Amino acid sequence: MGKLSILKEFLGFLKENKKTWMIPIVIILLILGLLMVLGQGSALAPFIYTIF
């Protein structure tokens, strides 16, 4: 529940301060982070690292 409240608060902050343009940047950073974490010990690691 704690993580959802942080996300809600962050989205409220972005909406209040008219910074909705940051949402795609945050989503891309989360996807890249997830890709790196999941690719750390898998057989896909060499293919993922060629992207970067």
Sequence and secondary structure as in RCSB ss.txt:
>XXXX:A:sequence
MGKLSILKEFLGFLKENKKTWMIPIVIILLILGLLMVLGQGSALAPFIYTIF
>XXXX:A:secstr
 HHHHHHHHHHHHHHHTT TTHHHHHHHHHHHHHHHHHHSSSTTHHHHHHH 
